[in-house]
Protein backbone atom coordinates (compact mmCIF):
# COMPACT_ATOMS: atom_id res chain seq x y z
CA UNK A 1 0.00 0.00 0.00
CA UNK A 2 1.49 3.41 -0.91
CA UNK A 3 2.16 5.86 1.88
CA UNK A 4 1.61 9.61 1.83
CA UNK A 5 4.75 11.76 1.95
CA UNK A 6 5.80 13.00 5.38
CA UNK A 7 5.02 16.60 6.33
CA UNK A 8 6.38 18.91 9.03
CA UNK A 9 4.68 18.75 12.44
CA UNK A 10 1.68 21.10 12.63
CA UNK A 11 3.36 23.03 15.45
CA UNK A 12 5.20 25.98 13.98
CA UNK A 13 8.98 25.62 14.16
CA UNK A 14 9.02 21.90 14.94
CA UNK A 15 11.38 20.10 12.55
CA UNK A 16 9.83 16.65 13.07
CA UNK A 17 8.34 14.96 9.97
CA UNK A 18 5.02 13.14 10.39
CA UNK A 19 2.34 11.57 8.12
CA UNK A 20 -0.17 14.21 9.32
CA UNK A 21 -0.90 16.46 12.28
CA UNK A 22 1.51 16.81 15.18
CA UNK A 23 4.59 14.86 16.20
CA UNK A 24 4.24 12.53 19.20
CA UNK A 25 5.76 15.06 21.63
CA UNK A 26 3.37 17.85 20.67
CA UNK A 27 0.38 15.48 20.52
CA UNK A 28 1.12 14.31 24.09
CA UNK A 29 1.21 17.96 25.21
CA UNK A 30 -2.21 18.58 23.64
CA UNK A 31 -3.63 15.37 25.12
CA UNK A 32 -2.40 16.22 28.63
CA UNK A 33 -4.32 19.53 28.52
CA UNK A 34 -7.50 17.95 27.21
CA UNK A 35 -10.39 16.84 29.40
CA UNK A 36 -10.94 13.10 29.70
CA UNK A 37 -13.27 11.64 27.09
CA UNK A 38 -16.06 10.95 29.60
CA UNK A 39 -15.96 14.62 30.70
CA UNK A 40 -16.44 15.59 27.04
CA UNK A 41 -19.57 13.42 26.75
CA UNK A 42 -18.11 10.18 25.38
CA UNK A 43 -19.59 7.78 27.91
CA UNK A 44 -20.73 4.13 27.80
CA UNK A 45 -23.79 4.98 25.69
CA UNK A 46 -21.50 6.72 23.18
CA UNK A 47 -19.15 3.74 23.02
CA UNK A 48 -22.10 1.46 22.20
CA UNK A 49 -23.39 3.87 19.53
CA UNK A 50 -19.87 4.23 18.09
CA UNK A 51 -19.35 0.46 17.85
CA UNK A 52 -22.68 0.01 16.05
CA UNK A 53 -22.03 2.94 13.72
CA UNK A 54 -18.61 1.60 12.69
CA UNK A 55 -20.14 -1.84 12.18
CA UNK A 56 -22.73 -0.32 9.81
CA UNK A 57 -20.16 1.98 8.15
CA UNK A 58 -16.88 0.01 8.22
CA UNK A 59 -14.91 2.07 5.68
CA UNK A 60 -13.55 5.60 6.00
CA UNK A 61 -15.95 7.95 4.23
CA UNK A 62 -13.18 10.43 3.38
CA UNK A 63 -11.11 7.64 1.79
CA UNK A 64 -14.15 6.52 -0.22
CA UNK A 65 -14.55 10.11 -1.48
CA UNK A 66 -10.83 10.34 -2.30
CA UNK A 67 -10.18 13.15 0.19
CA UNK A 68 -6.38 13.52 0.57
CA UNK A 69 -5.84 9.88 -0.44
CA UNK A 70 -3.95 8.21 -3.23
CA UNK A 71 -6.48 6.93 -5.77
CA UNK A 72 -7.82 3.54 -4.74
CA UNK A 73 -6.71 3.78 -1.11
CA UNK A 74 -9.53 3.01 1.30
CA UNK A 75 -8.85 2.38 4.99
CA UNK A 76 -11.03 0.85 7.67
CA UNK A 77 -12.97 3.26 9.87
CA UNK A 78 -11.61 3.56 13.39
CA UNK A 79 -13.30 6.77 14.54
CA UNK A 80 -16.73 8.40 14.39
CA UNK A 81 -16.61 12.11 13.61
CA UNK A 82 -19.40 14.55 14.46
CA UNK A 83 -20.04 16.93 11.56
CA UNK A 84 -21.54 19.43 14.02
CA UNK A 85 -19.56 19.12 17.24
CA UNK A 86 -21.51 17.87 20.26
CA UNK A 87 -20.12 20.83 22.20
CA UNK A 88 -22.03 23.05 19.73
CA UNK A 89 -25.25 20.98 19.73
CA UNK A 90 -25.44 18.09 22.24
CA UNK A 91 -28.79 16.97 20.79
CA UNK A 92 -26.93 15.68 17.69
CA UNK A 93 -24.71 13.28 19.65
CA UNK A 94 -26.55 10.12 18.53
CA UNK A 95 -27.88 11.38 15.17
CA UNK A 96 -26.39 9.17 12.45
CA UNK A 97 -26.71 11.86 9.77
CA UNK A 98 -24.39 14.04 11.90
CA UNK A 99 -21.72 11.34 12.01
CA UNK A 100 -19.04 10.14 9.59
CA UNK A 101 -16.94 7.00 9.92
CA UNK A 102 -13.29 7.92 9.43
CA UNK A 103 -9.86 6.31 9.58
CA UNK A 104 -7.54 7.63 12.28
CA UNK A 105 -5.51 9.90 9.93
CA UNK A 106 -8.60 11.57 8.46
CA UNK A 107 -10.22 12.01 11.89
CA UNK A 108 -7.03 13.51 13.32
CA UNK A 109 -6.80 15.89 10.38
CA UNK A 110 -10.40 17.05 10.68
CA UNK A 111 -10.11 17.43 14.46
CA UNK A 112 -6.83 19.32 14.10
CA UNK A 113 -8.55 21.73 11.72
CA UNK A 114 -11.28 22.39 14.29
CA UNK A 115 -13.99 20.53 12.40
OpenMM code with the backbone's topology and positions (N, CA, C; nanometers):
from openmm import Vec3, app, unit

residues = "UNK UNK UNK UNK UNK UNK UNK UNK UNK UNK UNK UNK UNK UNK UNK UNK UNK UNK UNK UNK UNK UNK UNK UNK UNK UNK UNK UNK UNK UNK UNK UNK UNK UNK UNK UNK UNK UNK UNK UNK UNK UNK UNK UNK UNK UNK UNK UNK UNK UNK UNK UNK UNK UNK UNK UNK UNK UNK UNK UNK UNK UNK UNK UNK UNK UNK UNK UNK UNK UNK UNK UNK UNK UNK UNK UNK UNK UNK UNK UNK UNK UNK UNK UNK UNK UNK UNK UNK UNK UNK UNK UNK UNK UNK UNK UNK UNK UNK UNK UNK UNK UNK UNK UNK UNK UNK UNK UNK UNK UNK UNK UNK UNK UNK UNK".split()
positions = [
    Vec3(0.0847, -0.1167, 0.0000),
    Vec3(0.0000, 0.0000, 0.0000),
    Vec3(0.0894, 0.1232, 0.0000),
    Vec3(0.0654, 0.2206, -0.0873),
    Vec3(0.1491, 0.3406, -0.0910),
    Vec3(0.1235, 0.4280, 0.0321),
    Vec3(0.2263, 0.4962, 0.0743),
    Vec3(0.2159, 0.5856, 0.1883),
    Vec3(0.2247, 0.7299, 0.1415),
    Vec3(0.1561, 0.8184, 0.2144),
    Vec3(0.1614, 0.9608, 0.1825),
    Vec3(0.2979, 1.0152, 0.2236),
    Vec3(0.3474, 1.1174, 0.1566),
    Vec3(0.4751, 1.1761, 0.1950),
    Vec3(0.4650, 1.2392, 0.3340),
    Vec3(0.5770, 1.2400, 0.4051),
    Vec3(0.5800, 1.3001, 0.5378),
    Vec3(0.5764, 1.4520, 0.5267),
    Vec3(0.5165, 1.5145, 0.6278),
    Vec3(0.5024, 1.6601, 0.6326),
    Vec3(0.5577, 1.7095, 0.7655),
    Vec3(0.5931, 1.8376, 0.7742),
    Vec3(0.6380, 1.8908, 0.9031),
    Vec3(0.5257, 1.8854, 1.0067),
    Vec3(0.5630, 1.8705, 1.1322),
    Vec3(0.4679, 1.8752, 1.2440),
    Vec3(0.3855, 2.0029, 1.2328),
    Vec3(0.2579, 1.9955, 1.2729),
    Vec3(0.1675, 2.1102, 1.2627),
    Vec3(0.2048, 2.2244, 1.3568),
    Vec3(0.2934, 2.1977, 1.4527),
    Vec3(0.3361, 2.3028, 1.5454),
    Vec3(0.4476, 2.3826, 1.4789),
    Vec3(0.4261, 2.5109, 1.4661),
    Vec3(0.5204, 2.5984, 1.3979),
    Vec3(0.6605, 2.5876, 1.4586),
    Vec3(0.7588, 2.5688, 1.3726),
    Vec3(0.8979, 2.5621, 1.4163),
    Vec3(0.9477, 2.4241, 1.4525),
    Vec3(0.8595, 2.3262, 1.4613),
    Vec3(0.9017, 2.1897, 1.4945),
    Vec3(0.9565, 2.1235, 1.3683),
    Vec3(1.0773, 2.0692, 1.3737),
    Vec3(1.1383, 2.0103, 1.2545),
    Vec3(1.0964, 1.8650, 1.2284),
    Vec3(1.0210, 1.8061, 1.3189),
    Vec3(0.9832, 1.6649, 1.3075),
    Vec3(0.8935, 1.6413, 1.1857),
    Vec3(0.9178, 1.5327, 1.1118),
    Vec3(0.8342, 1.4965, 0.9971),
    Vec3(0.7359, 1.3886, 1.0382),
    Vec3(0.6095, 1.4052, 0.9998),
    Vec3(0.5024, 1.3138, 1.0392),
    Vec3(0.4086, 1.2910, 0.9208),
    Vec3(0.3310, 1.1799, 0.9208),
    Vec3(0.2341, 1.1572, 0.8122),
    Vec3(0.1277, 1.2673, 0.8069),
    Vec3(0.0806, 1.3114, 0.9257),
    Vec3(-0.0169, 1.4207, 0.9325),
    Vec3(-0.0249, 1.4698, 1.0765),
    Vec3(-0.0679, 1.5922, 1.0951),
    Vec3(-0.0900, 1.6463, 1.2284),
    Vec3(0.0375, 1.6835, 1.3018),
    Vec3(0.0401, 1.6455, 1.4307),
    Vec3(0.1512, 1.6812, 1.5179),
    Vec3(0.2428, 1.5619, 1.5426),
    Vec3(0.3663, 1.5924, 1.5808),
    Vec3(0.4593, 1.4861, 1.6204),
    Vec3(0.4136, 1.4305, 1.7560),
    Vec3(0.4691, 1.3181, 1.7961),
    Vec3(0.4243, 1.2527, 1.9197),
    Vec3(0.4446, 1.3412, 2.0427),
    Vec3(0.5512, 1.4188, 2.0470),
    Vec3(0.5756, 1.5058, 2.1626),
    Vec3(0.4673, 1.6133, 2.1727),
    Vec3(0.4379, 1.6797, 2.0622),
    Vec3(0.3368, 1.7848, 2.0669),
    Vec3(0.1962, 1.7276, 2.0854),
    Vec3(0.1698, 1.6089, 2.0325),
    Vec3(0.0381, 1.5482, 2.0518),
    Vec3(0.0173, 1.5119, 2.1981),
    Vec3(0.1223, 1.4625, 2.2651),
    Vec3(0.1117, 1.4312, 2.4090),
    Vec3(0.0834, 1.5581, 2.4890),
    Vec3(0.1459, 1.6695, 2.4515),
    Vec3(0.1207, 1.7959, 2.5213),
    Vec3(-0.0257, 1.8366, 2.5073),
    Vec3(-0.0797, 1.8236, 2.3868),
    Vec3(-0.2207, 1.8577, 2.3643),
    Vec3(-0.3101, 1.7644, 2.4441),
    Vec3(-0.2809, 1.6353, 2.4407),
    Vec3(-0.3626, 1.5372, 2.5123),
    Vec3(-0.3623, 1.5609, 2.6625),
    Vec3(-0.2478, 1.6016, 2.7188),
    Vec3(-0.2397, 1.6224, 2.8633),
    Vec3(-0.3254, 1.7412, 2.9078),
    Vec3(-0.3502, 1.8370, 2.8186),
    Vec3(-0.4316, 1.9534, 2.8516),
    Vec3(-0.5805, 1.9294, 2.8302),
    Vec3(-0.6122, 1.8250, 2.7575),
    Vec3(-0.7501, 1.7953, 2.7208),
    Vec3(-0.8255, 1.7266, 2.8335),
    Vec3(-0.9547, 1.7546, 2.8431),
    Vec3(-1.0385, 1.6840, 2.9399),
    Vec3(-1.0473, 1.5367, 2.9014),
    Vec3(-1.0739, 1.4526, 2.9978),
    Vec3(-1.0937, 1.3102, 2.9704),
    Vec3(-1.2168, 1.2938, 2.8812),
    Vec3(-1.2191, 1.1848, 2.8049),
    Vec3(-1.3273, 1.1642, 2.7085),
    Vec3(-1.4650, 1.1604, 2.7753),
    Vec3(-1.4753, 1.1000, 2.8932),
    Vec3(-1.6059, 1.0953, 2.9600),
    Vec3(-1.6526, 1.2358, 2.9997),
    Vec3(-1.5600, 1.3245, 3.0350),
    Vec3(-1.5964, 1.4621, 3.0696),
    Vec3(-1.6439, 1.5386, 2.9465),
    Vec3(-1.6014, 1.4945, 2.8278),
    Vec3(-1.6442, 1.5594, 2.7036),
    Vec3(-1.7713, 1.4971, 2.6461),
    Vec3(-1.8304, 1.3997, 2.7182),
    Vec3(-1.9571, 1.3422, 2.6751),
    Vec3(-1.9473, 1.2061, 2.6081),
    Vec3(-1.8282, 1.1477, 2.6033),
    Vec3(-1.8114, 1.0181, 2.5379),
    Vec3(-1.8150, 0.9074, 2.6433),
    Vec3(-1.9356, 0.8732, 2.6840),
    Vec3(-1.9595, 0.7777, 2.7913),
    Vec3(-1.9905, 0.6381, 2.7356),
    Vec3(-2.0421, 0.5508, 2.8205),
    Vec3(-2.0733, 0.4134, 2.7800),
    Vec3(-2.1753, 0.4102, 2.6662),
    Vec3(-2.2774, 0.4939, 2.6755),
    Vec3(-2.3793, 0.4980, 2.5689),
    Vec3(-2.3148, 0.5374, 2.4360),
    Vec3(-2.2198, 0.6317, 2.4405),
    Vec3(-2.1505, 0.6715, 2.3179),
    Vec3(-2.0689, 0.5558, 2.2631),
    Vec3(-1.9981, 0.4848, 2.3493),
    Vec3(-1.9147, 0.3740, 2.3017),
    Vec3(-1.9993, 0.2664, 2.2335),
    Vec3(-2.1195, 0.2416, 2.2847),
    Vec3(-2.2104, 0.1455, 2.2202),
    Vec3(-2.2570, 0.1978, 2.0842),
    Vec3(-2.2963, 0.3259, 2.0787),
    Vec3(-2.3393, 0.3872, 1.9528),
    Vec3(-2.2254, 0.3816, 1.8513),
    Vec3(-2.1050, 0.4194, 1.8949),
    Vec3(-1.9870, 0.4234, 1.8087),
    Vec3(-1.9578, 0.2855, 1.7485),
    Vec3(-1.9629, 0.1824, 1.8326),
    Vec3(-1.9353, 0.0465, 1.7849),
    Vec3(-2.0367, 0.0046, 1.6792),
    Vec3(-2.1638, 0.0347, 1.7022),
    Vec3(-2.2675, 0.0013, 1.6049),
    Vec3(-2.2530, 0.0807, 1.4766),
    Vec3(-2.2181, 0.2088, 1.4894),
    Vec3(-2.2025, 0.2942, 1.3719),
    Vec3(-2.0884, 0.2435, 1.2843),
    Vec3(-1.9758, 0.2107, 1.3463),
    Vec3(-1.8613, 0.1600, 1.2691),
    Vec3(-1.8947, 0.0245, 1.2071),
    Vec3(-1.9743, -0.0556, 1.2755),
    Vec3(-2.0141, -0.1845, 1.2183),
    Vec3(-2.1006, -0.1631, 1.0931),
    Vec3(-2.1867, -0.0617, 1.0965),
    Vec3(-2.2732, -0.0316, 0.9814),
    Vec3(-2.1997, 0.0456, 0.8718),
    Vec3(-2.0938, 0.1170, 0.9089),
    Vec3(-2.0156, 0.1985, 0.8151),
    Vec3(-1.8674, 0.1656, 0.8353),
    Vec3(-1.8224, 0.0493, 0.7878),
    Vec3(-1.6877, 0.0015, 0.8224),
    Vec3(-1.5712, 0.0674, 0.7491),
    Vec3(-1.5995, 0.1447, 0.6446),
    Vec3(-1.4914, 0.2072, 0.5685),
    Vec3(-1.4903, 0.3582, 0.5885),
    Vec3(-1.3711, 0.4153, 0.5837),
    Vec3(-1.3546, 0.5600, 0.6000),
    Vec3(-1.4262, 0.6329, 0.4863),
    Vec3(-1.5175, 0.7216, 0.5230),
    Vec3(-1.5948, 0.7946, 0.4228),
    Vec3(-1.5085, 0.8940, 0.3451),
    Vec3(-1.4078, 0.9523, 0.4107),
    Vec3(-1.3180, 1.0427, 0.3385),
    Vec3(-1.2345, 0.9656, 0.2375),
    Vec3(-1.1863, 0.8471, 0.2738),
    Vec3(-1.1109, 0.7642, 0.1791),
    Vec3(-1.1986, 0.7281, 0.0593),
    Vec3(-1.3229, 0.6896, 0.0865),
    Vec3(-1.4146, 0.6523, -0.0218),
    Vec3(-1.4379, 0.7691, -0.1179),
    Vec3(-1.4353, 0.8923, -0.0644),
    Vec3(-1.4551, 1.0109, -0.1477),
    Vec3(-1.3243, 1.0606, -0.2082),
    Vec3(-1.2129, 0.9951, -0.1744),
    Vec3(-1.0834, 1.0336, -0.2296),
    Vec3(-1.0246, 1.1594, -0.1691),
    Vec3(-1.0678, 1.1947, -0.0481),
    Vec3(-1.0179, 1.3148, 0.0195),
    Vec3(-0.8757, 1.2891, 0.0694),
    Vec3(-0.7785, 1.3626, 0.0146),
    Vec3(-0.6382, 1.3521, 0.0566),
    Vec3(-0.5878, 1.2084, 0.0614),
    Vec3(-0.6264, 1.1274, -0.0372),
    Vec3(-0.5836, 0.9880, -0.0439),
    Vec3(-0.5311, 0.9575, -0.1833),
    Vec3(-0.4319, 0.8708, -0.1905),
    Vec3(-0.3955, 0.8209, -0.3233),
    Vec3(-0.5160, 0.7472, -0.3823),
    Vec3(-0.5343, 0.7565, -0.5110),
    Vec3(-0.6485, 0.6928, -0.5772),
    Vec3(-0.6501, 0.5438, -0.5454),
    Vec3(-0.7655, 0.4952, -0.5044),
    Vec3(-0.7818, 0.3536, -0.4744),
    Vec3(-0.7494, 0.3149, -0.3319),
    Vec3(-0.7022, 0.4078, -0.2509),
    Vec3(-0.6705, 0.3775, -0.1114),
    Vec3(-0.7939, 0.3983, -0.0253),
    Vec3(-0.8389, 0.2926, 0.0398),
    Vec3(-0.9526, 0.3014, 0.1304),
    Vec3(-0.9148, 0.2265, 0.2581),
    Vec3(-0.9198, 0.2982, 0.3697),
    Vec3(-0.8850, 0.2381, 0.4986),
    Vec3(-1.0103, 0.2070, 0.5786),
    Vec3(-0.9943, 0.1190, 0.6762),
    Vec3(-1.1033, 0.0850, 0.7672),
    Vec3(-1.1325, 0.2033, 0.8582),
    Vec3(-1.2584, 0.2207, 0.8924),
    Vec3(-1.2974, 0.3260, 0.9869),
    Vec3(-1.2557, 0.2846, 1.1272),
    Vec3(-1.1999, 0.3794, 1.2000),
    Vec3(-1.1607, 0.3564, 1.3392),
    Vec3(-1.2256, 0.4571, 1.4319),
    Vec3(-1.2755, 0.5672, 1.3755),
    Vec3(-1.3297, 0.6769, 1.4542),
    Vec3(-1.4651, 0.7186, 1.3977),
    Vec3(-1.5474, 0.7796, 1.4837),
    Vec3(-1.6732, 0.8398, 1.4390),
    Vec3(-1.6609, 0.9893, 1.4635),
    Vec3(-1.6769, 1.0652, 1.3569),
    Vec3(-1.6609, 1.2107, 1.3610),
    Vec3(-1.7968, 1.2775, 1.3600),
    Vec3(-1.8171, 1.3751, 1.4482),
    Vec3(-1.9395, 1.4548, 1.4463),
    Vec3(-1.9211, 1.5712, 1.3501),
    Vec3(-2.0086, 1.5823, 1.2529),
    Vec3(-2.0042, 1.6928, 1.1565),
    Vec3(-2.0258, 1.8239, 1.2312),
    Vec3(-2.1319, 1.8306, 1.3104),
    Vec3(-2.1542, 1.9428, 1.4016),
    Vec3(-2.1118, 1.8922, 1.5392),
    Vec3(-2.0125, 1.9577, 1.5977),
    Vec3(-1.9564, 1.9118, 1.7244),
    Vec3(-2.0633, 1.9020, 1.8326),
    Vec3(-2.0521, 1.8005, 1.9186),
    Vec3(-2.1509, 1.7866, 2.0257),
    Vec3(-2.1392, 1.9006, 2.1266),
    Vec3(-2.0239, 1.9655, 2.1320),
    Vec3(-2.0122, 2.0829, 2.2201),
    Vec3(-2.0965, 2.1986, 2.1658),
    Vec3(-2.1200, 2.2017, 2.0350),
    Vec3(-2.2034, 2.3053, 1.9734),
    Vec3(-2.3523, 2.2707, 1.9779),
    Vec3(-2.3849, 2.1412, 1.9681),
    Vec3(-2.5251, 2.0980, 1.9726),
    Vec3(-2.5324, 1.9556, 2.0278),
    Vec3(-2.5419, 1.9420, 2.1608),
    Vec3(-2.5444, 1.8091, 2.2235),
    Vec3(-2.6586, 1.7196, 2.1761),
    Vec3(-2.7650, 1.7784, 2.1246),
    Vec3(-2.8791, 1.6974, 2.0793),
    Vec3(-2.8439, 1.6119, 1.9569),
    Vec3(-2.7325, 1.6427, 1.8891),
    Vec3(-2.6931, 1.5679, 1.7691),
    Vec3(-2.5940, 1.4543, 1.7985),
    Vec3(-2.5705, 1.4280, 1.9256),
    Vec3(-2.4708, 1.3278, 1.9649),
    Vec3(-2.4973, 1.1908, 1.9030),
    Vec3(-2.6213, 1.1459, 1.9031),
    Vec3(-2.6547, 1.0122, 1.8533),
    Vec3(-2.7315, 1.0163, 1.7208),
    Vec3(-2.7200, 1.1236, 1.6462),
    Vec3(-2.7884, 1.1378, 1.5168),
    Vec3(-2.6930, 1.0893, 1.4078),
    Vec3(-2.7287, 0.9777, 1.3439),
    Vec3(-2.6391, 0.9171, 1.2446),
    Vec3(-2.6059, 1.0112, 1.1298),
    Vec3(-2.6993, 1.0950, 1.0893),
    Vec3(-2.6714, 1.1860, 0.9775),
    Vec3(-2.5697, 1.2945, 1.0145),
    Vec3(-2.5405, 1.3086, 1.1437),
    Vec3(-2.4391, 1.4040, 1.1897),
    Vec3(-2.3038, 1.3366, 1.2104),
    Vec3(-2.2948, 1.2093, 1.1771),
    Vec3(-2.1717, 1.1345, 1.2006),
    Vec3(-2.1108, 1.0845, 1.0707),
    Vec3(-1.9777, 1.0710, 1.0720),
    Vec3(-1.9035, 1.0138, 0.9592),
    Vec3(-1.8055, 0.9122, 1.0164),
    Vec3(-1.7958, 0.7975, 0.9524),
    Vec3(-1.6936, 0.7005, 0.9916),
    Vec3(-1.5646, 0.7384, 0.9197),
    Vec3(-1.4564, 0.7487, 0.9983),
    Vec3(-1.3288, 0.7915, 0.9429),
    Vec3(-1.2144, 0.7043, 0.9935),
    Vec3(-1.1093, 0.6947, 0.9127),
    Vec3(-0.9865, 0.6309, 0.9585),
    Vec3(-0.9186, 0.7291, 1.0549),
    Vec3(-0.8230, 0.6789, 1.1303),
    Vec3(-0.7541, 0.7629, 1.2282),
    Vec3(-0.6882, 0.8855, 1.1642),
    Vec3(-0.6130, 0.8712, 1.0522),
    Vec3(-0.5506, 0.9904, 0.9932),
    Vec3(-0.6510, 1.0986, 0.9510),
    Vec3(-0.7616, 1.0574, 0.8889),
    Vec3(-0.8600, 1.1571, 0.8463),
    Vec3(-0.9282, 1.2221, 0.9668),
    Vec3(-0.9583, 1.1424, 1.0701),
    Vec3(-1.0221, 1.2006, 1.1886),
    Vec3(-0.9278, 1.2988, 1.2577),
    Vec3(-0.8015, 1.2613, 1.2684),
    Vec3(-0.7031, 1.3513, 1.3317),
    Vec3(-0.6906, 1.4811, 1.2529),
    Vec3(-0.6903, 1.4695, 1.1212),
    Vec3(-0.6798, 1.5894, 1.0380),
    Vec3(-0.7991, 1.6808, 1.0566),
    Vec3(-0.9189, 1.6243, 1.0517),
    Vec3(-1.0402, 1.7054, 1.0685),
    Vec3(-1.0429, 1.7697, 1.2086),
    Vec3(-1.0103, 1.6920, 1.3097),
    Vec3(-1.0114, 1.7433, 1.4462),
    Vec3(-0.9061, 1.8531, 1.4616),
    Vec3(-0.7891, 1.8317, 1.4039),
    Vec3(-0.6833, 1.9320, 1.4101),
    Vec3(-0.7191, 2.0619, 1.3405),
    Vec3(-0.8089, 2.0544, 1.2440),
    Vec3(-0.8547, 2.1733, 1.1717),
    Vec3(-0.9757, 2.2373, 1.2402),
    Vec3(-1.0151, 2.1815, 1.3539),
    Vec3(-1.1276, 2.2386, 1.4291),
    Vec3(-1.2632, 2.2001, 1.3770),
    Vec3(-1.2691, 2.0973, 1.2947),
    Vec3(-1.3991, 2.0529, 1.2398),
    Vec3(-1.4701, 1.9631, 1.3384),
] * unit.nanometer
topology = app.Topology()
chain = topology.addChain("A")
for resn in residues:
    res = topology.addResidue(resn, chain)
    for name in ("N", "CA", "C"):
        topology.addAtom(name, app.Element.getBySymbol(name[0]), res)
